[in-house]
Amino acid sequence: MKKIEAPTLEQAYAEAAAAFGCSVTALQVEIVQFPSSGVLGFFKKSAIIVANLPYTASVEEAVEEEEIFDRQNDEITHEPSFTEPEELVLGDEFYEQADDFEEPSEMEGDYYEISAQECADEVKEQINILFKDICFDINNVEVSVYDENTLLVEFTGADAALMIGKEGYRYKALSYMLFNWINAVYGMQLRLEIAEFLKNQEESISRYLINVCEIIDQEGRAQTKVLDGVLVQIALKQLRDRYPDRYVAIRSTRDGGKFIIINSYHEY
């Protein structure tokens, strides 16, 4: 796997093909950053891609495998295509289930009878084994106790930001997988931080909610703008913490967008 930077996407693709000695169609490419001409010459950005040749065999074999894969996809017309990354957004149902685990009396299943610190130490050891051969340049993953029911998992390093993905899709997928493992085995909640992504998102939402909270305090009700999968969950938590005596819930638009409504329980 190689990270290529060039003035345009076309040049980046060409350099990647030259580096692997194959055609562009044989490559597996992810666009990390789209090029931008900036404004008046300032803030100009280059194109950055991460390219990989899926097979270590010859170019001819790689092309042949790709053609076979395309034919198989054409034949299986009744099967849905592979889930797009954006569909990995943690939906309302998942977070409603996650909320259920907050009450110890509602937990089901057998968990290890160990302290939160012992749990953090064990998760740290296992998660570093899991990510030791990852292609990104990251430091050892740090796991600590955030509170008595939550573990803080932190990814740092030169390439840590690449693990967030475009519009946070990698962050969402990784959060989903780690939560299901940690909660199922240890009965703990998860706070995932990658290159201060979560911290920055929380600060951004806090600034946005200032005006929303003013409306709630004056009129008793309000609703947020449409927020993406990560931001809507951060906003939901902050609003529920601030207004524990009000009805705070996620609603969906017709096109699938998410927003939050806040009002009195008797109005629901």
C-alpha positions as CSV (number, residue, x, y, z in Angstrom):
1,M,0.0,0.0,0.0
2,K,1.4,3.4,-1.0
3,K,0.3,7.0,-0.2
4,I,0.6,9.2,-3.3
5,E,0.5,13.0,-3.3
6,A,0.2,14.9,-6.6
7,P,-1.2,18.2,-7.9
8,T,-4.2,16.4,-9.5
9,L,-6.0,13.1,-9.1
10,E,-5.0,12.1,-12.7
11,Q,-1.3,12.5,-11.8
12,A,-1.8,10.7,-8.5
13,Y,-3.4,7.8,-10.3
14,A,-0.7,7.7,-12.9
15,E,2.1,7.8,-10.3
16,A,0.3,5.0,-8.4
17,A,0.1,2.8,-11.5
18,A,3.7,3.5,-12.3
19,A,4.8,2.6,-8.7
20,F,3.0,-0.8,-8.9
21,G,3.8,-1.4,-12.5
22,C,0.2,-2.0,-13.6
23,S,-2.8,-0.3,-15.1
24,V,-4.9,2.1,-13.1
25,T,-7.9,-0.3,-13.4
26,A,-6.0,-3.0,-11.5
27,L,-5.5,-0.8,-8.4
28,Q,-7.5,-0.4,-5.3
29,V,-7.6,3.3,-4.6
30,E,-9.0,5.4,-1.8
31,I,-9.0,9.2,-2.1
32,V,-7.8,10.8,1.1
33,Q,-7.9,14.4,0.0
34,F,-9.3,16.0,-3.2
35,P,-7.2,18.7,-4.8
36,S,-8.2,22.3,-4.4
37,S,-7.0,25.5,-6.1
38,G,-7.7,27.5,-3.0
39,V,-8.6,31.2,-3.0
40,L,-6.3,33.6,-4.8
41,G,-3.5,31.1,-4.6
42,F,-3.9,30.5,-0.8
43,F,-5.0,27.2,0.9
44,K,-4.1,25.2,-2.2
45,K,-4.4,21.5,-1.6
46,S,-2.8,18.6,-3.5
47,A,-4.6,15.3,-4.3
48,I,-3.7,12.5,-1.9
49,I,-4.6,8.9,-2.5
50,V,-3.8,5.6,-0.8
51,A,-3.3,2.9,-3.5
52,N,-2.9,-0.8,-3.2
53,L,-2.6,-3.8,-5.6
54,P,-5.1,-6.3,-4.2
55,Y,-3.0,-9.3,-5.2
56,T,0.7,-9.9,-5.2
57,A,0.6,-11.9,-8.3
58,S,1.5,-10.7,-11.8
59,V,-0.4,-7.8,-13.5
60,E,-2.1,-10.2,-15.9
61,E,-3.4,-12.3,-13.0
62,A,-4.6,-9.2,-11.2
63,V,-6.5,-8.0,-14.3
64,E,-8.0,-11.5,-14.8
65,E,-9.2,-11.6,-11.2
66,E,-10.8,-8.2,-11.6
67,E,-12.6,-9.3,-14.8
68,I,-13.9,-12.5,-13.1
69,F,-15.1,-10.4,-10.1
70,D,-17.0,-8.0,-12.5
71,R,-18.6,-10.9,-14.3
72,Q,-19.8,-12.4,-11.0
73,N,-21.3,-9.1,-10.0
74,D,-23.2,-8.9,-13.3
75,E,-24.5,-12.4,-12.9
76,I,-25.7,-12.0,-9.3
77,T,-28.3,-9.3,-10.1
78,H,-30.7,-10.3,-7.3
79,E,-28.2,-9.7,-4.6
80,P,-27.8,-6.2,-3.1
81,S,-24.4,-4.5,-3.6
82,F,-21.9,-4.3,-0.8
83,T,-22.9,-1.9,2.0
84,E,-21.6,1.6,1.3
85,P,-19.4,3.0,4.1
86,E,-22.0,5.8,4.8
87,E,-24.6,3.1,5.7
88,L,-22.4,2.2,8.7
89,V,-23.6,5.2,10.5
90,L,-24.8,4.2,14.0
91,G,-28.5,4.6,13.7
92,D,-31.1,5.4,16.3
93,E,-31.9,1.8,17.1
94,F,-28.2,1.0,17.9
95,Y,-27.9,4.0,20.2
96,E,-31.2,3.3,21.9
97,Q,-29.9,-0.2,22.6
98,A,-26.6,1.3,23.9
99,D,-28.6,3.6,26.2
100,D,-30.2,0.5,27.7
101,F,-26.8,-0.7,28.9
102,E,-26.4,2.4,31.1
103,E,-28.7,0.9,33.7
104,P,-27.0,-2.0,35.5
105,S,-30.3,-3.6,36.3
106,E,-31.1,-3.9,32.6
107,M,-27.8,-5.6,31.6
108,E,-28.0,-9.1,30.4
109,G,-25.3,-11.7,30.0
110,D,-22.2,-12.7,31.9
111,Y,-19.2,-10.3,32.0
112,Y,-15.8,-10.7,33.5
113,E,-15.8,-10.0,37.2
114,I,-12.8,-7.5,37.0
115,S,-12.4,-3.9,37.9
116,A,-12.6,-1.1,35.3
117,Q,-8.8,-0.6,35.4
118,E,-8.2,-4.3,34.8
119,C,-10.7,-4.2,32.0
120,A,-8.8,-1.2,30.4
121,D,-5.5,-3.1,30.7
122,E,-6.9,-6.2,29.1
123,V,-8.6,-4.3,26.3
124,K,-5.4,-2.3,25.6
125,E,-3.3,-5.5,25.3
126,Q,-5.8,-7.1,22.9
127,I,-6.5,-4.0,20.8
128,N,-2.8,-3.4,20.2
129,I,-2.4,-7.0,19.0
130,L,-5.3,-6.4,16.7
131,F,-3.8,-3.3,15.1
132,K,-0.1,-4.1,15.2
133,D,0.1,-5.0,11.5
134,I,-2.2,-2.1,10.2
135,C,-0.8,-0.2,7.2
136,F,-1.2,3.2,8.9
137,D,1.6,4.7,11.0
138,I,0.0,4.9,14.4
139,N,1.3,4.8,18.0
140,N,0.4,2.1,20.5
141,V,-3.4,2.4,21.2
142,E,-4.0,3.8,24.7
143,V,-7.0,2.6,26.7
144,S,-7.9,4.1,30.0
145,V,-10.9,4.4,32.4
146,Y,-13.1,7.4,31.4
147,D,-15.6,6.7,34.2
148,E,-16.8,3.7,36.1
149,N,-18.9,2.5,33.1
150,T,-16.8,3.8,30.2
151,L,-13.4,3.0,28.6
152,L,-11.5,5.7,26.6
153,V,-9.8,4.3,23.5
154,E,-7.3,6.7,21.9
155,F,-5.6,6.4,18.5
156,T,-2.7,8.8,17.8
157,G,0.2,8.9,15.4
158,A,1.3,10.3,12.0
159,D,-1.5,8.5,10.1
160,A,-4.1,8.4,12.8
161,A,-6.3,11.0,11.0
162,L,-6.5,8.7,8.0
163,M,-8.5,6.3,10.2
164,I,-11.3,8.8,10.5
165,G,-12.2,8.5,6.8
166,K,-14.1,10.9,4.6
167,E,-17.1,12.3,6.5
168,G,-16.1,10.1,9.4
169,Y,-17.2,6.8,7.9
170,R,-14.2,4.9,9.2
171,Y,-14.6,6.4,12.6
172,K,-18.3,5.3,12.7
173,A,-17.4,1.7,11.6
174,L,-14.6,1.4,14.0
175,S,-16.7,2.7,16.9
176,Y,-19.5,0.3,16.0
177,M,-17.1,-2.7,16.0
178,L,-15.2,-1.8,19.2
179,F,-18.4,-1.0,21.1
180,N,-20.0,-4.4,20.2
181,W,-16.9,-6.2,21.4
182,I,-16.2,-4.2,24.6
183,N,-19.8,-4.1,25.6
184,A,-20.6,-7.7,24.9
185,V,-17.5,-9.0,26.7
186,Y,-17.0,-6.5,29.6
187,G,-20.3,-4.7,29.8
188,M,-18.6,-1.3,29.4
189,Q,-19.4,1.7,27.3
190,L,-16.9,3.1,24.7
191,R,-15.5,6.6,24.1
192,L,-13.4,6.5,20.9
193,E,-10.9,9.3,20.2
194,I,-9.0,9.4,17.0
195,A,-6.6,12.3,16.5
196,E,-8.9,14.6,18.6
197,F,-11.7,14.0,16.2
198,L,-14.3,13.4,18.9
199,K,-13.1,16.4,21.0
200,N,-13.3,18.7,18.0
201,Q,-16.8,17.5,17.1
202,E,-18.0,18.0,20.7
203,E,-16.7,21.5,20.8
204,S,-18.3,22.3,17.4
205,I,-21.7,21.0,18.6
206,S,-21.4,22.8,21.9
207,R,-21.0,26.1,20.1
208,Y,-23.9,25.4,17.8
209,L,-26.2,24.4,20.6
210,I,-25.8,27.8,22.4
211,N,-28.5,29.3,20.2
212,V,-30.7,26.2,20.4
213,C,-30.6,26.2,24.2
214,E,-31.6,29.9,24.2
215,I,-34.7,29.1,22.2
216,I,-35.5,26.2,24.5
217,D,-35.1,28.4,27.6
218,Q,-37.4,31.1,26.1
219,E,-40.0,29.0,24.3
220,G,-39.8,25.6,26.0
221,R,-39.2,23.8,22.8
222,A,-36.9,23.7,19.7
223,Q,-35.3,21.5,17.1
224,T,-31.8,21.3,15.7
225,K,-30.8,21.5,12.0
226,V,-30.1,18.2,10.2
227,L,-26.9,16.7,11.6
228,D,-24.8,13.8,10.4
229,G,-24.5,10.4,12.2
230,V,-21.7,11.4,14.6
231,L,-22.8,15.0,15.4
232,V,-26.4,14.0,16.0
233,Q,-25.4,11.6,18.8
234,I,-23.1,14.1,20.4
235,A,-25.9,16.7,20.3
236,L,-28.3,14.2,21.7
237,K,-26.1,13.5,24.7
238,Q,-25.4,17.1,25.4
239,L,-29.1,18.1,25.2
240,R,-30.2,15.2,27.4
241,D,-27.6,16.1,30.0
242,R,-28.7,19.8,30.0
243,Y,-32.5,19.1,29.9
244,P,-33.1,15.8,31.9
245,D,-36.7,16.8,32.5
246,R,-37.6,17.3,28.9
247,Y,-38.3,15.0,26.0
248,V,-35.2,14.9,23.8
249,A,-35.3,12.6,20.8
250,I,-34.0,12.0,17.3
251,R,-36.3,12.4,14.3
252,S,-35.7,11.7,10.6
253,T,-36.5,13.7,7.5
254,R,-38.0,12.0,4.4
255,D,-34.6,11.8,2.8
256,G,-33.0,10.1,5.8
257,G,-31.5,13.2,7.5
258,K,-31.4,13.3,11.3
259,F,-32.3,16.1,13.7
260,I,-33.3,16.4,17.3
261,I,-36.5,17.7,18.9
262,I,-36.8,19.1,22.4
263,N,-40.1,19.8,24.2
264,S,-42.0,18.9,27.3
265,Y,-43.0,15.3,28.0
266,H,-46.7,16.1,28.0
267,E,-46.4,17.5,24.5
268,Y,-45.0,14.3,23.0
